[in-house]
Amino acid sequence: MKYPTFLLMLLAGVAIALIHPQLTTAQTTTEATAASYPASERESFVNSCASGRGAEVRSVCACTYQKITQRYNYEQYQEIYRQVDNGQDLPESIRLMIRDCRQENSSLLN
């Protein structure tokens, strides 16, 4: 399944996180199961997110995917995709995940 608009928004979020790492942090923890995601979704997400951007960004994309699957079940993820595909901004919670992953992988990005 391809997510061009969603991934574009995700990449924009990664770019924002790379440029503005000092964005505020506020993330609640919820129990969501990664098991509800199709096995191929991780590879598709990471490949699309990091396409042409190198191993450093790939690590941030993989980390972001992991955080998304820990917080949102697959149905919630699909709803976020639909909202972004319909022109809404990437949710703040996901932008924060991207920022956190960027910080966690900062040694690779410098």
Phi and psi restraints in degrees (value plus and minus 20) as a CYANA .aco file:
   2 LYS   PHI    -119.0   -79.0
   2 LYS   PSI     123.1   163.1
   3 TYR   PHI    -149.7  -109.7
   3 TYR   PSI      46.5    86.5
   4 PRO   PHI     -80.6   -40.6
   4 PRO   PSI     -68.2   -28.2
   5 THR   PHI     -88.9   -48.9
   5 THR   PSI     -64.0   -24.0
   6 PHE   PHI     -79.4   -39.4
   6 PHE   PSI     -65.7   -25.7
   7 LEU   PHI     -88.1   -48.1
   7 LEU   PSI     -53.8   -13.8
   8 LEU   PHI     -81.0   -41.0
   8 LEU   PSI     -63.9   -23.9
   9 MET   PHI     -85.4   -45.4
   9 MET   PSI     -59.1   -19.1
  10 LEU   PHI     -83.3   -43.3
  10 LEU   PSI     -64.9   -24.9
  11 LEU   PHI     -83.2   -43.2
  11 LEU   PSI     -58.3   -18.3
  12 ALA   PHI     -82.3   -42.3
  12 ALA   PSI     -59.8   -19.8
  13 GLY   PHI     -83.4   -43.4
  13 GLY   PSI     -60.8   -20.8
  14 VAL   PHI     -82.1   -42.1
  14 VAL   PSI     -63.5   -23.5
  15 ALA   PHI     -82.0   -42.0
  15 ALA   PSI     -62.7   -22.7
  16 ILE   PHI     -82.0   -42.0
  16 ILE   PSI     -64.2   -24.2
  17 ALA   PHI     -83.7   -43.7
  17 ALA   PSI     -55.0   -15.0
  18 LEU   PHI     -90.4   -50.4
  18 LEU   PSI     -54.5   -14.5
  19 ILE   PHI    -104.4   -64.4
  19 ILE   PSI     -57.7   -17.7
  20 HIS   PHI    -141.6  -101.6
  20 HIS   PSI      49.7    89.7
  21 PRO   PHI     -89.2   -49.2
  21 PRO   PSI     -30.4     9.6
  22 GLN   PHI    -108.4   -68.4
  22 GLN   PSI     -10.6    29.4
  23 LEU   PHI     -75.8   -35.8
  23 LEU   PSI     128.3   168.3
  24 THR   PHI     -84.2   -44.2
  24 THR   PSI     132.6   172.6
  25 THR   PHI    -129.4   -89.4
  25 THR   PSI     115.0   155.0
  26 ALA   PHI    -184.2  -144.2
  26 ALA   PSI      87.0   127.0
  27 GLN   PHI    -160.4  -120.4
  27 GLN   PSI     104.2   144.2
  28 THR   PHI    -111.0   -71.0
  28 THR   PSI     132.6   172.6
  29 THR   PHI    -121.9   -81.9
  29 THR   PSI     108.1   148.1
  30 THR   PHI    -147.0  -107.0
  30 THR   PSI     134.9   174.9
  31 GLU   PHI    -106.6   -66.6
  31 GLU   PSI      93.8   133.8
  32 ALA   PHI    -156.1  -116.1
  32 ALA   PSI     128.8   168.8
  33 THR   PHI    -123.2   -83.2
  33 THR   PSI     106.1   146.1
  34 ALA   PHI     -91.0   -51.0
  34 ALA   PSI     -38.7     1.3
  35 ALA   PHI     -84.5   -44.5
  35 ALA   PSI     -41.0    -1.0
  36 SER   PHI     -97.4   -57.4
  36 SER   PSI     -28.6    11.4
  37 TYR   PHI    -105.1   -65.1
  37 TYR   PSI     120.5   160.5
  38 PRO   PHI     -80.8   -40.8
  38 PRO   PSI     125.1   165.1
  39 ALA   PHI     -76.9   -36.9
  39 ALA   PSI     -54.5   -14.5
  40 SER   PHI     -99.7   -59.7
  40 SER   PSI     -30.3     9.7
  41 GLU   PHI     -84.8   -44.8
  41 GLU   PSI     -60.5   -20.5
  42 ARG   PHI     -80.4   -40.4
  42 ARG   PSI     -70.0   -30.0
  43 GLU   PHI     -81.5   -41.5
  43 GLU   PSI     -63.5   -23.5
  44 SER   PHI     -82.0   -42.0
  44 SER   PSI     -65.8   -25.8
  45 PHE   PHI     -81.1   -41.1
  45 PHE   PSI     -72.1   -32.1
  46 VAL   PHI     -85.2   -45.2
  46 VAL   PSI     -63.8   -23.8
  47 ASN   PHI     -82.0   -42.0
  47 ASN   PSI     -63.9   -23.9
  48 SER   PHI     -88.8   -48.8
  48 SER   PSI     -61.7   -21.7
  49 CYS   PHI     -82.9   -42.9
  49 CYS   PSI     -62.3   -22.3
  50 ALA   PHI    -116.7   -76.7
  50 ALA   PSI     -17.8    22.2
  51 SER   PHI     -67.6   -27.6
  51 SER   PSI      95.0   135.0
  52 GLY   PHI      52.4    92.4
  52 GLY   PSI      -6.9    33.1
  53 ARG   PHI    -135.0   -95.0
  53 ARG   PSI     -19.0    21.0
  54 GLY   PHI      73.7   113.7
  54 GLY   PSI     147.1   187.1
  55 ALA   PHI     -83.8   -43.8
  55 ALA   PSI     -52.7   -12.7
  56 GLU   PHI     -82.2   -42.2
  56 GLU   PSI     -67.6   -27.6
  57 VAL   PHI     -90.6   -50.6
  57 VAL   PSI     -53.5   -13.5
  58 ARG   PHI     -77.1   -37.1
  58 ARG   PSI     -60.7   -20.7
  59 SER   PHI     -83.3   -43.3
  59 SER   PSI     -60.8   -20.8
  60 VAL   PHI     -85.7   -45.7
  60 VAL   PSI     -61.7   -21.7
  61 CYS   PHI     -83.8   -43.8
  61 CYS   PSI     -63.2   -23.2
  62 ALA   PHI     -84.0   -44.0
  62 ALA   PSI     -62.3   -22.3
  63 CYS   PHI     -82.7   -42.7
  63 CYS   PSI     -64.2   -24.2
  64 THR   PHI     -81.1   -41.1
  64 THR   PSI     -64.3   -24.3
  65 TYR   PHI     -79.7   -39.7
  65 TYR   PSI     -63.3   -23.3
  66 GLN   PHI     -80.9   -40.9
  66 GLN   PSI     -64.0   -24.0
  67 LYS   PHI     -85.3   -45.3
  67 LYS   PSI     -59.9   -19.9
  68 ILE   PHI     -80.7   -40.7
  68 ILE   PSI     -65.6   -25.6
  69 THR   PHI     -90.5   -50.5
  69 THR   PSI     -43.0    -3.0
  70 GLN   PHI     -97.9   -57.9
  70 GLN   PSI     -47.3    -7.3
  71 ARG   PHI    -118.1   -78.1
  71 ARG   PSI     -57.3   -17.3
  72 TYR   PHI    -138.2   -98.2
  72 TYR   PSI     117.9   157.9
  73 ASN   PHI     -96.3   -56.3
  73 ASN   PSI     151.7   191.7
  74 TYR   PHI     -82.1   -42.1
  74 TYR   PSI     -56.9   -16.9
  75 GLU   PHI     -84.6   -44.6
  75 GLU   PSI     -60.3   -20.3
  76 GLN   PHI     -85.9   -45.9
  76 GLN   PSI     -60.8   -20.8
  77 TYR   PHI     -79.1   -39.1
  77 TYR   PSI     -65.2   -25.2
  78 GLN   PHI     -83.9   -43.9
  78 GLN   PSI     -57.3   -17.3
  79 GLU   PHI     -86.1   -46.1
  79 GLU   PSI     -61.5   -21.5
  80 ILE   PHI     -80.9   -40.9
  80 ILE   PSI     -63.8   -23.8
  81 TYR   PHI     -77.2   -37.2
  81 TYR   PSI     -67.5   -27.5
  82 ARG   PHI     -80.2   -40.2
  82 ARG   PSI     -62.8   -22.8
  83 GLN   PHI     -82.7   -42.7
  83 GLN   PSI     -66.3   -26.3
  84 VAL   PHI     -86.1   -46.1
  84 VAL   PSI     -60.3   -20.3
  85 ASP   PHI     -82.6   -42.6
  85 ASP   PSI     -46.4    -6.4
  86 ASN   PHI    -111.4   -71.4
  86 ASN   PSI      -7.1    32.9
  87 GLY   PHI      81.5   121.5
  87 GLY   PSI     -22.4    17.6
  88 GLN   PHI     -96.1   -56.1
  88 GLN   PSI     135.0   175.0
  89 ASP   PHI     -88.6   -48.6
  89 ASP   PSI     135.5   175.5
  90 LEU   PHI     -81.0   -41.0
  90 LEU   PSI     111.1   151.1
  91 PRO   PHI     -76.8   -36.8
  91 PRO   PSI     125.9   165.9
  92 GLU   PHI     -75.4   -35.4
  92 GLU   PSI     -58.3   -18.3
  93 SER   PHI     -79.5   -39.5
  93 SER   PSI     -58.3   -18.3
  94 ILE   PHI     -95.8   -55.8
  94 ILE   PSI     -57.1   -17.1
  95 ARG   PHI     -80.8   -40.8
  95 ARG   PSI     -57.6   -17.6
  96 LEU   PHI     -87.9   -47.9
  96 LEU   PSI     -57.2   -17.2
  97 MET   PHI     -81.0   -41.0
  97 MET   PSI     -64.1   -24.1
  98 ILE   PHI     -80.6   -40.6
  98 ILE   PSI     -65.8   -25.8
  99 ARG   PHI     -81.0   -41.0
  99 ARG   PSI     -65.3   -25.3
 100 ASP   PHI     -81.7   -41.7
 100 ASP   PSI     -62.4   -22.4
 101 CYS   PHI     -85.6   -45.6
 101 CYS   PSI     -57.6   -17.6
 102 ARG   PHI     -82.0   -42.0
 102 ARG   PSI     -63.3   -23.3
 103 GLN   PHI     -85.6   -45.6
 103 GLN   PSI     -60.0   -20.0
 104 GLU   PHI     -84.3   -44.3
 104 GLU   PSI     -48.7    -8.7
 105 ASN   PHI    -127.5   -87.5
 105 ASN   PSI       0.2    40.2
 106 SER   PHI     -79.8   -39.8
 106 SER   PSI     -50.7   -10.7
 107 SER   PHI     -85.7   -45.7
 107 SER   PSI     -48.2    -8.2
 108 LEU   PHI     -99.5   -59.5
 108 LEU   PSI     -47.0    -7.0
 109 LEU   PHI    -109.3   -69.3
 109 LEU   PSI     -30.6     9.4
